[in-house]
Structure formats: structure tokens, C-alpha cells
Amino acid sequence: MTSSIKTVHIVGGGLAGSEAAWQLASTGVPVVLHEMRPVRGTDAHQTDSLAELVCSNSFRSDDAENNAVGLLHEEMRRAGSLIMRAADAHKLPAGGALAVDRHGFSAAVQEALLAHPLVELAREEVAGPPPDDWDSVIVATGPLTSPALAEAIGKLTGESALAFFDAIAPIVHHESIDRSIAWKQSRYDKGGPAGDGADYLNCPLNKEEYEAFVAGLLAGEKTEFKEWETSTPYFDGCLPIEVMAARGPDTLRWGPMKPVGLRDPRTGRRPWAVVQLRQDNALGTLWNIVGFQTKLKQGEQTRLFRTIPGLQGAEFARLGGLHRNTFLNSPRLLDPTLRLKALPRLRFAGQITGCEGYVESAAVGLMTGRFAAAERLGQVLLAPPATTAMGALLGHITGGADASTFQPMNVNFGLFPPIEGNARGKERKQLLARRALRDFDQWLAPTPLAAE
């Protein structure tokens, strides 16, 4: 490889690492892409191909007018994404979704990278901190980061949470909460460091409603652990609500659903039980159901959680889950260009940053590659505007989310700054999408970083 520009090293050849490599090489920056397969396998991968789709073959909705992930697809296409080019070339019939032939897709990504003169593929494990002479590194090792590298990252960041089941609570769009039922109050009206004594939204349940809810939890169909997850224990401080409910009929009522210190303004009395929601992003558009991590199947969650008074019309930005994962507390640890604050020569991309999903992972890889390329070329590249899908996702990861409750998140319109006016539903989504693409095109225009 001949170039007067210094090499950028990328660790991990999944969707994020592959996209980052493409963005760098397309701007004239040489890349060494380090992929440990087949030298060292993982519990989930079946091949040694770059950009292997481990689970589903779907990139979800391709509707750029009404769906946030479809909008993200379109932004990535406009930015010259290799992942989207390969997906479009190998798409399968799937209605409004973008599903792909997984083998053809992966082969197309790998062939494009191997054919590029500025990309070198190194089949080797990076089993510890990247060497000191690698002065620009992108770590894109995904949710199954090798134990040795995960340990090294943990030492660098001081963060743990690298090898237990992450218990993820559902997140609700604020506008879908019935405020004629839910009221704002903290227990005993106590205000925290950034609070005013009314920091939670409270949804009250009477005795019959609570007992029906607990029965639904116990009877609800749960997802099964994957074989490679079964040996990892629950994190005891974050048990699934159905596990707590199985310990006794009043366990939840004296746990996350305890009503003490709260008074329903409609009755003037303390409810039998309360479901609390806490603001989850700086915009106040997303609210986390406190303590409601679960392994109920998603359809069961939607049905059961909408039986809670105040949430009968709830729209979910994210449903609950429980799975083995490796990710950083990115709002605390990463700067706005995805560099590790404690060691700025390291950038992070993909699911290890706390995004969720194939497309989101690749989009963060795209941004990370562009940031690293600009740095190498002596340019300044600002983050995409918060009004765009990429900018909204990046903002959430690097500071918009609450670091104390940060969990992996898919892109959704709740991450976007609100649109002016009273538009709701489909009209609101379309206005957000049109604004996003206009602002994204303006962001792309002055930069030479979009691949042809």
C-alpha cells in the first residue's frame, strides 16, 4: 500500500468496521482492517466473511418518509455507504422492509473492500490495547468483543458491564402518555440534583389492575436465551420484572411499582401500585419505564404494558429486553466525534457504542470513518445536525442520553428535536423526515468525504 497519508487501523470487520474502512479508503486514507475470524471465532458467527449478518437478514423499514430507520437508510445512501450499496444490490421481496440475501450481501461488502487499493485485511486478533504506534484506531468489535480486548477496554475506561445480561427497560414516546391519568411527582416530592420534586410521571393501578398485571407477567410468553447466552448470569441489581413477580405477589408492589410517597391528584389518595416513568433524553421526548426490564416477547410487552392506566395508547421507542452485550457508557466516555476522552487516538463504532441494530451500527461506522478521515486529511468535520437521523443517533450516544440509565437504542423519531407546529402522527414524521434530508444534504455539501 503506497500513500503519504498515515494508516488508520480498524479493529473488527462487521458492518460498522467495514463501513468505516470504506469511508476512509474512499477519501484516500489507507486502512488496515483487523478481523480475528477465522483465527478466533465467536459464539454467534458462522463464517469468516466481513459484514456477516449474525441474526436477521432484515434492515427493517425502507420507508424514508414515515420511518426513522428508513430515513437513516436514505441518509447513508446519500453519503456513499457501502453497506447500503450491497444491501440494495442483494435485496429480497419483503414488502416495505429491506431484506437481503445474507451471503450475497456479505460477499459484496468483502469483495469491494478487498478490491480497494487502500484497504489491507489482516486476519488476526487484537488481543489487548492497540499498540502505541497506532495513532488512529477505530474499535468496531460489536456486542461480542473478544474477552481480551474487552478487558483492555474496561481497564482504559474504568467501566465494567462487559459480560452480563443487560436488562433493558422499555422507552415510551412522551406524546403518547395520557396526562389526564399520569401525573408528575417524585416520591415525597424530593428533588434530585437536577430535579424539582416532580421528576417522574406516575401511572396508578388499583388492587385489581395490579393483580391482573402480575398475572399477565407470569403467564406471558418469554423469549429464550440463545445457546451462547445461557452461561451468563443475570445482573442481580437489574432483574427482569417477571423474575421479581415470581418471587411473590407483592414483590413488584414493594419494588419498582411501590406507591409510597405518592398521591394521585384525582383521588387525593395513595394508589395500590404505581408505574413510574423517568425522562430518558435531554429533549424530554422519551421516557423510560423505571425498573421494567423484561424478557417478555415484544408482542406480549405491547399488549400488557398498554393495560397500565395512562399507557393505554403508548407508542414505544424501544421495548424491553435482556441479552449478553458489550457496550460503553458512551455519553460519559466518548466525545462528539466518537473518540475515547481518556485516550483520543481511539474511536469507537457500531454496537459497542450503544446503538442497536444493523443499520444503526453501520451508520455509526460511517460517521466514525468520516471523522477519522477528516482528522487524517487535516480537515474539520462537524457532526451531522441533530435534526438528521445520523445526527440524532450520534447526539443520543454522545450526550443526549442519561449516562446513569444508558442502554442500547435503535434510531427513532423520539431522538429528533421536535418540529414546530401541532403536527402529529404521520404528518409529524413526514415533516421530520423532510427536514432531516434537507439538513443532511447541507451537511454533505461542503465536504469531499462522500464516496462516489
C-alpha positions in Angstrom: 0.0 0.0 0.0 1.5 3.3 -1.1 0.3 6.6 0.4 1.8 9.6 2.0 -1.1 9.6 4.4 -0.7 7.6 7.6 -2.8 4.4 8.0 -5.9 4.2 10.2 -6.3 0.8 11.9 -9.8 -0.6 12.3 -10.5 -3.5 14.8 -13.5 -5.6 13.7 -14.8 -6.5 10.3 -18.5 -6.3 11.0 -20.9 -3.9 9.4 -19.5 -0.9 11.3 -15.9 -1.7 10.7 -16.5 -2.4 7.1 -18.4 0.8 6.5 -15.7 2.8 8.4 -13.0 1.3 6.2 -14.9 2.1 3.0 -15.4 5.7 4.1 -11.7 6.2 4.9 -10.4 4.5 1.8 -12.9 6.4 -0.4 -11.3 9.7 0.7 -7.7 8.5 0.1 -6.8 7.4 3.6 -5.2 3.9 3.9 -6.7 1.4 6.2 -5.7 -1.9 7.9 -8.9 -3.8 8.8 -8.1 -6.3 11.6 -10.6 -9.2 11.7 -10.0 -12.0 14.1 -12.1 -14.6 12.3 -11.2 -17.4 11.4 -8.1 -17.2 13.7 -10.5 -16.8 16.6 -14.3 -17.5 16.2 -17.2 -16.1 18.2 -20.2 -17.9 19.7 -22.5 -16.3 17.2 -20.7 -16.0 13.8 -20.9 -18.9 11.3 -18.4 -17.7 8.7 -15.3 -15.7 8.4 -16.9 -13.2 6.0 -16.8 -9.5 6.6 -20.1 -7.9 7.5 -21.8 -11.2 8.3 -25.4 -10.9 9.3 -25.5 -12.9 12.5 -29.2 -12.8 13.2 -32.0 -11.5 11.0 -31.5 -10.7 7.3 -33.7 -7.6 7.6 -32.6 -4.0 7.6 -36.2 -3.1 8.7 -38.3 -0.5 7.1 -37.1 1.2 3.9 -39.7 4.0 4.1 -37.7 7.2 4.3 -40.8 9.4 4.7 -42.5 7.7 7.6 -39.9 5.7 9.5 -36.7 6.7 11.2 -34.7 3.7 10.1 -35.9 4.1 6.5 -34.7 7.7 6.8 -31.4 6.5 8.1 -31.1 4.2 5.0 -31.6 7.2 2.7 -29.0 9.4 4.5 -26.5 6.5 4.3 -27.2 6.1 0.6 -26.5 9.8 0.1 -23.3 9.5 2.0 -22.0 6.8 -0.3 -22.5 3.9 2.1 -21.0 0.5 1.0 -23.4 -1.3 3.4 -26.4 0.2 1.7 -25.0 -0.3 -1.8 -24.5 -4.0 -1.0 -28.0 -4.3 0.6 -29.7 -2.7 -2.4 -27.9 -5.0 -4.8 -28.9 -8.1 -2.9 -32.4 -7.2 -1.6 -35.2 -9.8 -1.4 -39.0 -9.3 -1.5 -40.1 -8.1 1.9 -42.9 -5.6 1.5 -41.9 -2.2 2.8 -38.8 -3.7 4.6 -35.3 -4.0 3.1 -34.3 -7.7 3.5 -31.2 -9.1 1.9 -29.6 -12.3 0.7 -27.2 -12.6 3.6 -24.5 -14.4 1.8 -24.6 -12.3 -1.3 -24.7 -9.1 0.8 -21.6 -10.1 2.9 -19.7 -11.3 -0.2 -20.4 -7.9 -1.9 -19.0 -6.0 1.0 -15.9 -8.1 1.3 -15.2 -8.1 -2.5 -15.5 -4.3 -2.6 -13.1 -3.8 0.3 -10.5 -6.4 -0.9 -10.6 -4.8 -4.3 -9.8 -1.3 -3.0 -6.1 -0.5 -3.2 -6.1 1.4 0.1 -7.6 -1.4 2.2 -5.5 -4.2 3.7 -7.3 -7.0 5.5 -5.3 -8.5 8.4 -6.8 -11.8 9.7 -5.6 -11.6 13.4 -6.9 -10.9 16.8 -6.1 -7.7 18.6 -5.9 -9.2 22.0 -5.2 -6.2 24.1 -4.8 -2.4 23.9 -4.0 -1.3 20.4 -0.2 -0.7 20.0 1.0 2.7 20.9 2.3 3.4 17.4 -1.3 3.0 16.0 -2.1 6.7 16.5 -5.6 6.5 14.9 -7.7 3.4 15.7 -11.4 2.6 15.3 -12.7 -0.1 17.6 -15.7 -1.7 16.0 -15.8 -5.1 17.7 -19.6 -5.3 18.3 -21.5 -6.9 21.1 -19.3 -10.0 21.1 -16.0 -8.3 21.7 -13.2 -10.8 22.4 -12.6 -11.2 26.2 -9.0 -10.0 26.0 -9.9 -6.8 24.2 -13.0 -6.3 26.4 -10.8 -6.5 29.4 -8.4 -4.0 28.0 -11.2 -1.6 27.1 -12.6 -2.0 30.7 -9.2 -1.0 32.1 -8.9 2.0 29.9 -12.4 3.3 30.7 -12.9 2.2 34.2 -16.3 0.9 33.2 -17.5 -2.7 33.7 -20.8 -4.2 32.5 -19.0 -6.1 29.8 -20.1 -9.7 30.4 -23.6 -9.8 32.0 -27.1 -9.7 30.6 -28.1 -6.2 30.0 -31.6 -5.7 31.3 -33.3 -3.1 29.1 -36.4 -1.3 30.2 -39.0 -0.1 27.6 -39.0 3.6 26.5 -42.2 5.4 25.6 -42.8 8.5 23.4 -43.9 11.2 25.7 -46.7 12.4 23.5 -48.4 9.0 23.7 -48.7 9.1 27.5 -52.2 10.0 28.8 -51.6 13.0 31.0 -55.2 13.0 32.2 -54.2 9.9 34.2 -50.4 10.1 34.7 -49.2 12.9 36.9 -45.7 14.4 37.6 -44.3 13.8 41.1 -41.3 12.4 42.8 -41.7 10.3 46.0 -42.2 12.6 48.9 -41.7 15.5 46.4 -38.0 15.1 46.7 -35.9 16.9 44.1 -32.6 15.4 43.0 -29.5 17.4 41.8 -31.3 18.3 38.5 -34.9 17.8 39.7 -37.7 19.9 41.1 -39.6 17.4 43.1 -41.8 16.4 40.2 -39.3 14.4 38.1 -41.4 11.3 37.4 -44.6 10.5 35.5 -46.7 8.2 37.6 -49.3 5.8 36.3 -51.6 4.5 39.1 -53.0 1.0 39.5 -55.7 -0.2 41.9 -55.6 -3.6 43.5 -57.5 -5.4 40.7 -55.4 -3.8 38.0 -52.2 -4.6 39.8 -53.1 -8.3 40.3 -54.2 -8.6 36.7 -50.9 -7.1 35.6 -48.8 -9.5 37.7 -50.8 -12.5 36.4 -50.2 -11.3 32.9 -46.4 -11.1 33.6 -46.3 -14.6 34.9 -48.4 -16.0 32.1 -46.7 -14.0 29.3 -44.6 -15.8 26.7 -40.9 -15.1 27.2 -38.0 -15.1 24.7 -35.5 -17.9 25.1 -31.8 -17.4 25.6 -29.5 -18.1 22.7 -27.2 -21.1 23.4 -24.2 -18.9 23.9 -26.0 -16.7 26.4 -27.1 -19.4 28.8 -23.9 -19.4 30.8 -24.0 -15.7 31.6 -25.9 -14.9 34.9 -28.4 -12.1 35.5 -27.1 -8.9 36.8 -28.7 -9.1 40.3 -29.2 -5.3 40.6 -31.4 -5.3 37.4 -33.6 -8.4 37.5 -36.4 -8.8 34.9 -39.8 -7.8 36.2 -41.3 -11.3 35.6 -38.5 -12.8 37.7 -39.3 -10.4 40.5 -43.1 -11.1 40.2 -42.4 -14.9 40.5 -40.9 -14.3 44.0 -44.3 -13.3 45.4 -47.5 -11.4 44.6 -46.4 -8.2 46.4 -42.7 -8.2 45.3 -43.2 -5.6 42.5 -45.5 -3.6 44.7 -42.6 -3.1 47.1 -40.1 -2.9 44.3 -40.3 -0.8 41.1 -44.0 -0.4 41.5 -44.1 0.8 45.1 -46.6 3.6 45.7 -45.1 5.1 48.9 -44.7 8.9 48.9 -47.1 9.4 46.0 -50.6 10.7 45.9 -52.9 10.6 42.9 -54.3 14.1 42.4 -57.5 12.8 41.0 -58.4 11.0 44.3 -56.1 12.6 46.8 -55.1 9.1 47.9 -52.1 6.8 47.5 -52.6 4.2 44.8 -52.3 0.5 45.3 -49.3 0.4 43.0 -47.6 2.8 40.6 -45.6 2.5 37.4 -43.1 5.4 37.2 -41.5 6.8 34.0 -38.3 8.9 34.1 -37.1 11.3 31.4 -34.6 9.5 29.2 -33.2 12.1 26.9 -32.4 15.8 27.1 -35.2 16.7 24.7 -37.8 15.2 27.1 -39.4 13.3 24.2 -38.5 9.8 25.5 -39.5 8.4 28.9 -38.1 5.2 30.5 -40.4 2.8 32.4 -38.4 2.6 35.6 -37.3 -1.0 36.6 -39.3 -2.7 33.8 -36.5 -4.7 32.1 -38.0 -7.9 30.8 -37.7 -11.0 28.6 -41.4 -11.0 27.6 -41.8 -11.3 23.8 -42.3 -7.9 22.2 -46.0 -8.5 21.2 -46.7 -9.5 24.8 -44.9 -6.4 26.1 -47.0 -4.1 23.9 -50.3 -5.8 24.9 -49.5 -6.0 28.6 -48.0 -2.5 29.1 -50.9 -0.9 27.4 -53.1 -2.3 30.2 -51.4 0.2 32.6 -53.6 3.2 33.2 -52.0 6.2 31.4 -50.2 3.9 28.9 -53.2 2.6 27.1 -52.2 4.4 23.9 -48.4 4.1 24.5 -46.1 4.2 21.5 -42.8 2.5 22.2 -39.4 3.8 21.0 -37.8 0.7 22.5 -39.3 -2.4 24.1 -37.6 -4.3 26.9 -35.0 -6.9 26.5 -32.3 -9.0 28.2 -29.2 -10.2 26.4 -25.5 -10.5 26.6 -23.8 -7.4 25.3 -20.6 -5.4 25.3 -21.0 -1.7 25.1 -19.6 1.5 26.5 -21.3 4.1 28.6 -20.8 6.4 25.6 -22.5 9.5 26.9 -19.9 9.6 29.7 -16.9 8.2 27.8 -17.0 9.4 24.2 -16.6 12.9 22.7 -18.9 14.2 19.9 -16.6 12.6 17.2 -16.7 9.2 19.0 -13.2 9.5 20.4 -12.5 8.0 23.8 -12.0 11.0 26.1 -9.4 9.1 28.2 -7.4 8.1 25.0 -8.3 10.2 22.0 -6.4 8.1 19.5 -9.1 5.5 19.9 -12.5 6.0 18.3 -15.4 3.6 18.7 -18.0 2.5 16.1 -21.0 0.2 15.9 -22.9 -1.6 18.6 -20.1 -1.2 21.2 -21.1 2.5 21.3 -24.6 1.7 22.5 -26.5 1.8 19.2 -28.8 -1.1 18.4 -29.4 -2.7 15.0 -27.6 -3.4 11.8 -28.3 -0.1 10.1 -27.5 2.0 13.2 -24.3 0.1 13.7 -23.2 0.7 10.1 -24.3 4.4 10.3 -22.1 5.0 13.4 -19.3 3.2 11.5 -19.9 5.6 8.6 -19.7 8.7 10.8 -16.6 7.3 12.7 -14.8 6.7 9.4 -15.6 10.2 8.2 -14.4 11.8 11.4 -11.1 9.8 11.3 -10.7 10.6 7.6 -11.1 14.3 8.2 -8.6 14.2 11.0 -6.0 12.5 8.8 -6.6 15.0 6.0 -6.2 18.0 8.3 -9.9 18.9 7.9 -12.6 19.8 10.4 -15.8 17.8 10.1 -18.6 18.8 12.3 -21.1 16.3 13.5 -24.3 15.9 11.3 -27.1 18.2 12.5 -29.2 16.9 15.4 -32.2 17.2 13.0 -30.9 14.4 10.8 -31.2 10.7 11.6 -27.4 10.3 11.9 -27.1 13.4 14.0 -29.9 12.4 16.3 -28.4 8.9 16.8 -24.9 10.4 17.4 -26.2 13.0 19.8 -28.0 10.4 21.8 -24.9 8.2 22.1 -22.5 11.0 22.9 -24.5 13.1 25.4 -28.2 13.3 24.7 -28.9 10.1 26.7 -28.8 9.9 30.5 -25.5 8.3 31.3 -26.9 6.8 34.5 -29.5 4.8 32.6 -27.8 4.4 29.2 -28.8 1.3 27.3 -28.6 0.4 23.6 -31.1 2.2 21.4 -32.5 1.9 17.8 -32.9 5.1 15.8 -36.4 6.6 16.3 -38.1 9.9 15.8 -38.1 10.5 19.6 -34.4 11.2 19.3 -35.0 14.2 16.9 -35.6 17.8 18.1 -39.4 18.5 17.9 -40.8 20.1 14.8 -42.6 23.4 15.1 -46.4 23.4 15.0 -49.1 21.0 16.1 -48.5 18.2 13.6 -48.9 14.7 14.9 -48.7 11.1 13.8 -47.8 10.5 10.1 -47.7 14.2 9.2 -45.2 14.9 12.0 -43.0 12.0 10.9 -43.0 13.3 7.3 -42.1 16.8 8.4 -39.2 15.5 10.5 -38.0 13.4 7.6 -38.1 16.2 5.1 -36.2 18.5 7.5 -33.7 15.8 8.1 -32.9 15.2 4.4 -32.6 18.9 3.7 -30.2 19.4 6.6 -28.3 16.2 5.7 -27.7 17.4 2.2 -26.4 20.7 3.5 -24.1 18.8 5.8 -22.7 16.8 3.0 -22.3 19.6 0.5 -19.2 21.4 1.8 -17.3 18.2 2.5 -15.4 16.0 0.0 -16.0 12.9 2.0 -18.9 11.3 0.2 -17.8 8.2 -1.7 -18.7 8.1 -5.4 
